[in-house]
Amino acid sequence: MISSLNPLDGRYSNKVSDLAPYFSEYGLIKHRLIVEISFFMMLSSEPGIKELPAFSDKELKILENIIKNFDEKEAEKVKRIEKTTNHDVKAVEYYIKEKLEKTSLKKHLEFIHFACTSEDINNLSHALMLKGAITDIMLPEMNLLNKKITQLASKWKKTPLLCMTHGQPASPSTVGKELKVFAKRLQRQIDHLKKQEFLGKLNGATGNFNAHLSAYPKVNWMKLSKNFVQHLGLKHNPLTTQIEEHDFQSETFDAIARFNTVLMDLNRDLWMYISRGVFKQKVVTGEVGSSTMPHKVNPIDFENSEGNIGLANALLRHLSEKLPLSRMQRDLTDSTVQRNNGVALGYSLLAYKSTLKGLSKLELNKKVIQKELDQNWALLAEPIQTVMRKHAVPKAYEKLKELTRGKTVNKKVVQEFVKNLKIPKEDKERLMKLTPENYIGMADKL
């Protein structure tokens, strides 16, 4: 671990290890094994392939056990075969044949990887890996993160907050409402990801079932292919070149990248709120904020998340742009690139955990919040001039601009101005009750 080149396999391995069964070399080999054996089993159930009779329950159990008992030790055997073949998919085929050499299935070994091109196996494997990781790991973590944001939004929905537009004091909101904006944005991307289809194909070297028909012209290969892909839990893509075009992977990575971008926006806002003092951070015993300044409690979790999102999105966007591209009917650039699918998701997952950790340490600093509001009575220029406009008071905006712009304005100045306005009593009384603290519009309801 300490000599790992990639920090996901070293420093951060304990935080992203849940992705390893999907995207490690072992994970890829196992998913290829699942696809190869599953297709072998489906071929045996096709009546039109008389040379491969339906497997007995005992034979099916033998095949199922190869998958069930496949562990990292077995994967190493595949890697040893690959040293000779110099072909990773062929190594899986030979491994299966070796496992069946002393069984009743020995006479049917040539139907393993029958009429398949490597991409038939690979595209289905990658689709299964991606679907499993998204469904079992990524979406639960995204939901957990957004649930925490939503809980904090509800907790602080009535707590007033001085807003900043262009870095300058602006109309107040509430802490909860501003957090809820992010929760809604994140949920939109989660919903997109939940609807994502994961596609697969099994149709031979250039997508036309050429080899299949040469052997069994009467078999309905399109139907068999569709049934097999759907049996794996994927959506069938019937029209392809040698490769499944990877458009769905691009869609998937785009949705995750959008989620990540929204999360980076939240990280930066929380960093600035901490810098302003709006939030304090719970002190963790034994933790050091600075090697030279003992007083510091740094917003490191949000910084860590932001940095890892940058790495994740760089990869996600490259994957999204590159994977749908292939020269003619096939080139191998996608093969090496897809091996980084797990890296992109790993940095994303690391970012989610960091933000979640940071959120758990946040505490409101109500004294700072109140101080900021008390120092910005000039914000009430907005509602005052709006009510003045309502009653056609000439140059309402200009009068408030003269009163407040670039000047120190306090409660006394504002209320004295309101007292002298020639507007109806009801509106005047409402303006007199306004403070920066209660001038929050519908923020708490929103």
N, C-alpha and C positions, 0 to 999 in steps of 0.2 A: 504493500500500500504506500509506504513512504517513498518508494522509487517510481510511483506511477507518473506517467507523462501527463495524463488528463486528470485534472482535479476532481472530476466526477467519480473517477475510480480510486482516488486517493483521499484528499482532505474531506470531500463531501460525500464519500461513498455511502455512509450510513443514512444520509438523507434522501438518496435517490435509488437505493438498492432495490426498491419495489419494481423498478423498470427493467432490471437485469434479466428476469425470466423471459421478457419479450424481446429486448434489443441486443443482448449480448451475443457473442458468437454461438454459445450454447443454445440460446433462444432461437436464433435463426435456423440452426441445424435441426432442432426439435420440430419447428413448424414445417420445415421441408419434409421431415420424416412423417409427420401427420398427414400432409397432403399426398405424398407418395403412397402410403399404405391405404389411405381412405379411397384413393382412386383405384388402386388394385382391387379393393373390396367391391367397389361399385361396378367395375368391369365384370366381376364374377356374377353379378346379379343381372347382367344383360343377356337375355335369351338368344339374341342374335350372334353372340360370341360363343359358339359351341365348343371351341377348343379350351375354353376356360369355364368349367362347370361351377355351379353355385357352391360356395364354400360351406362346409359343415360347421356346426356350432363350435366344435373343437378347433377347427382351423381358424375360425373368426377370433376365437379366444387367443390363439397363438399370436395373431396379428395385433390384437388389442394390447396384449402384454408387452409387445415390443415397444409400443408407445408408452404404456404405463410405467415400465421399468427403465425408460431412457433417462439417464442422469448425466452428470458432467464426466464421469468416468467413461461412459459409453460414447459420449461426444468426442472424447479424445481418440477413440478408436477410429471414428470417422475422419478426424484430422490426420491420423497416420495414413489412412488410405489416400487422402487428398495429396499427401506428399508424393505419391506415385502417379496419381491421375492428373495432378495439377488442374483439377476441375472440381469445384466444391459440390455441385449438384450430383455429378456422376459418382462422387465418393459416397453420397447418401444412398444412391441406388445400389452400389456394390455392398455397402454395409448391410442393407436389408437382405440382399441375396445371401450373404454369409450367414445371417441369423436364421434363414430358412433352409439352409443347405441340408440339414439333418432332420427335416420335417416332411410331412406328407405333401407339402406345398412345393417341394423341390422341382417337380416336373413342370411347374407353372411360372418359374422365375422370369422367363422372358416377357411376361406380361407386366412386370414391374417397370414403370416409366414407359409404358407402351404408347408409341406414336407421339410422345411428348417432346417438346423442346424445353430447355432449361427454364425459359421464361414462364412456361405454364406452371411450373412448380414455384418459381420465385415470386411471381406477382401475387399468387394466392397466399404464399407464406407472409409476404410483407403486408398484405391487406389484413390477414388475421392478426399479425403482431400489432399493427397500428390500431385496429378495432379493439383488441383486448386491452391495450395500454390506455387508450382514450376512455373506454367504458369503465375499466376497473381501477385505474389510477388517477388519470388527469381530471376527469369530470368530478369524481368525488372530492378531490382536493380543491378544485375551483369552486364547487358548491360550498365546501367548508369555509373557505376564505370569504366568499360573498355573504354567507350566513353571519359570520362575525362582523362584517362591515354593517350589515343590516341591523344587527343587534345593537351596535354602538349608535347607529343612526336613530333608532327608537329610544335608546337611553338618553340621548342628548338632543332630542328633537325640539325642546323648548329653550335650550341654552343659547342665548344671543351670541352673535359673532360678528366682529367688524370685518367686512369684506374688503378685498383689495382688487381694483381693476387698474391695469397698467402700473401695478405696484403702489397705487395711491388709495387712501381710504375711500370707501364707497358704501352704498346703502347696506345696512346690516342684514344678516340672514340668521340662521341658527346652525350650530355645529352639525346637528342631526340632518338637516336638509342638505347641506353640502356633501355629507357622506352618502346620503341616499342617492344623489345624482350619480355617484360612482357605482353604487350597487345596481342601479338600473342599467347603466351602460355595460357593466360586466355581465349582467344577466342576459342581455340581448345576445352577446357573443356565446354564452353558455347554451342558449336556446338554439342558435345556429348549429353549434357543434353536436347537440343532441339529435338534430335532424339529418346529420351528415350520412350519406350513403357510402358504403365501402364496397368497391367493385372488384370483380375478378373475372378472369377468362381462362378457358382451356380449349384451344382450337388449333394448336400446332405451330409449325415454323413460321408461317406468314399469315396465320389466322384463318385459313381456308379449309382445314381438316383434310389436307391433301393426302398425308400418309394414312390417316384413319380410313378414308374411303378406298384407298388402294387395297387395304386388307379386308375391310368389311363394308362393301358398298351399300348393303341393305340396312345397316344399322342407322337409326336416327341420331346421328352424332350431335346435332344441335340440341335436341331434347336431352340427351344424356349429359352433355356439357352443362346445360342450364340446371338440371337437377343436381349435379355434383356441386356446382358453385353455390347453389342455394342451400344444399345440405351442409356446407361448411359455415353457413350463416352470413353469406355475402350476397350482393346483388350481381346478377349475371350481366356481363358486357358482351353482347354477341358479335359486335363488329369492331375488329381490331387489326392491327398489323401483327408482327411477332409479339409485341408487348401490349399489355394493357396500358393505355396512354397516360396513366397517372394523374389525370385531371382531378380525380377525387382527392388524391393526396394533396394537390395544390390547394384545393378548396379547404381541406382540413387544416393545413399549415397556415393559410391566410386567416382563418377564424381564430386560431390560437395566437397568431401574431397580433391581431386586433385586440384580443383580450389582454395580451401582454402590454400593448401600448397604453390602453386605458389604465392598467395597473401601474405602469410607470408614471403616468400623470398623477395618480393618487399618491404614490411614493414621494414624488417631488413636492406636492402640496403639504403632505404630512411633515416632511423635512422642514419646510418653511414655517409651518405652524409651530413646530418644536423650536425653531430658531427664534421666532417671535415670543415664545414663552406661553403660547396658548395651551400647549400640552407640556406636561412634565412626563418623565419616564421613570418607571419604577426601578429602583436600584437593585441590582442583582449582587448578592453577597460574593465577594471574591473577584468580581469583574473589574477590569481596569479600562478606563476610558482613554487615557493618554499615557505614554511612557514618561512624560515629564510634567504634565499638568494634572495633579491628583483630583481636582474638582470636577473634571469633565465626565458627563454622561452622554456619549455620542449617539446619534440616530443611526447606528451601524446597520441595523436590520433593514431599514428602508434603503440605505445606500447599497447594501449587498444585493437586495432585490433588484434595484435599478441596474446595477452593473451586470447581473446575470440575465436580465431581460434583454440588455443590449446584445449579449452574446447569442442568446436564444433567437432573437429576431433576425440577426444577421444570417444565421443558418436557416431559419424558417423561410425567410424571403428568398434565399438562394435556392432552397429546395423547391419552393413554389414556382420560381421562374424557370429553373432548369429541368425539372422532371417531366413536364409536358413536351419537351423538345427531344426529338430523335431523328437522326439522319435516315432517310428512306424508311425501310421497314424495321431497322434495328441498328442501334449502336450500343456500346457498353458503358457510356458515360453515366447512365442512370444506376448501373450496378454498384459502382463504388460510392456514388453520392448517397444512395438509400441506406448505406451502412451507417450514416450519420443521423438518421431519423431519431434514434434514441438519444443522441447527444443533444439535439435541439429540444426535445421534450425534457431531457434531464435538467438543462439549464432553466427551463421554464418552471419545472417542479420545484427546483431549488429556490427560485424567486418567490413562488407562492408560499413556501414554508417560511421564508425570511419575513415577508410582509405580515403573515399571520402571527409570527413571533413578536414583531414590532407592535402590532395592534394590541396584543395582550399586555404590553408594558405601558400603554398610554394612560395618563391621568389628566383630567382637566385642571387647568390653573385658573380658577375663577377670579382670582385677584387681578391677574394680568388681563383677562378678558374684560373685566369691569373697568380697569384703568384705561384700556384702549378706547372703549366706548365713551367714557367720561371726557377724554381728551379730544373728541371729535364731534362736538355739537354742530359744527358746520355742515354735517351730513343732513341736518334738518332743513337746509336750504331747498332741497328737492321737494319735499311735501309742501312746504310753505308756498313756494312759487307756483306749484301746481294748483293749490287751492286759490291762490290769487288769480291765476288764469281762468279758473272756473267762474270767477266773478268779474272777469274782464278788467282787472286792475292793470293799467297800462305799464308796459315794460317790467313785468313781474320778474322775468329771468334776470334782466339787467340789474334790477335793484338788489336781488339776492347775491348776484355776482359781486357787486360793489361792497356789500356787507361782509362777504365771507372769503373771497378768493385771495389766497396768500396772507390771510390774517389769522390771528388767534381769536377764536370765537368760543365763548362759554355759555352756560345756561342763561346767565343774566342778559347777555347781548341778544340772544335769540328770542327770549321771552319778551324783552322790551320792544323788539321789532314787531312781534305778533300783536302786542297790546295796542300798538298805534295803527294797526291795519283797519281799514274801513271795509270790513266784510261782516256777514251775518254772525250773530252771537254764537249760534250752534257750532259753526265751523271754527270760529275763533277759540272756543272752549276746547274743542277737540285738538287743535294745534297746540294749545297751551299744555295739554296733557302728554304730548309727545316727548319722548326722550330717545337718545340713541339706543337705549336698551330695549324699548318696546316698539321701536320703528322697524318691525321685521316682516310687515306685510302678511302673507299667508304661508310663510316659511314652515311654521310648525305643522300646519295642515297638509302642506305639500309633502 
